[in-house]
């Protein structure tokens, strides 16, 4: 039981870290990002964040990123 709780906490920490790193990538690559984008990142599934992290440098602008996050 304790191991499961620890594993769950560890997974939550990893997800939080992935989101934080992705937000840093967005801030570094796009000017004019806003709270709306940050909220979409917070709401996105972990697998979506992973997918977008791999192709962040191919995304042209915030509008394209926003569309990707909404899918």
N, C-alpha and C positions, 0 to 999 in steps of 0.2 A: 504494500500500500504506500509506504513512504517513498519507495523508488518511483512509483507512478507519479506521485505528486511532484517529486524533484524533476522527473522527465518532462512533465507538463510545464513546469516553471521554466525549465531550460528552453523548451520550444517557444514559449511566449517571449522569452528574452531574445531569441534568435530572430523571431518575426519583427520585434520592435527594432532590433539592430538593422535589419534589412530595410525597413521603412526609413529609418534615419539616414542610412547611407544613400538610399535612392533620392531622398529629399536634398541631400548635399549635392548629388550629381545634377539634379534639376537646377538648383540654385547656381551651380557653377557653369552650366551650359546654356541657360536661358535667362535673359534679362526681362524684368517686368513680371515675374511670376507673382501670383497672388494667393490669398487665403483659400480661394476656390480650388486651386490646383492642389494645395496641401490637404484640404479636406477630402478630395477625390483619392489622393494617395492613401490617406488614413482609412478610407472605406474600401479600398480595393483588396481583393483576395491576394493572398501571399503569392500564389503561382503567377498572377498578373504582374505583380511587382518584379518577380524574378524574370519573367519574359521581357518586360520593358527595360530592365537593367541591362540585359544583354544587347538590346538594340537602341539604347539611349542616344548614341552618337549618330544614328541614322535618322532620328526624328528631327524634322526641320524647324519646328517652332512650337510654341505653347499650345496653339490651337490643335495641332496634330496630336500632341501629347494628351490634351484634354479628351479628344475623341477616342484615343486608344484606352484611356482610363475608364471611359464610359462603356466600353464594349464588354 
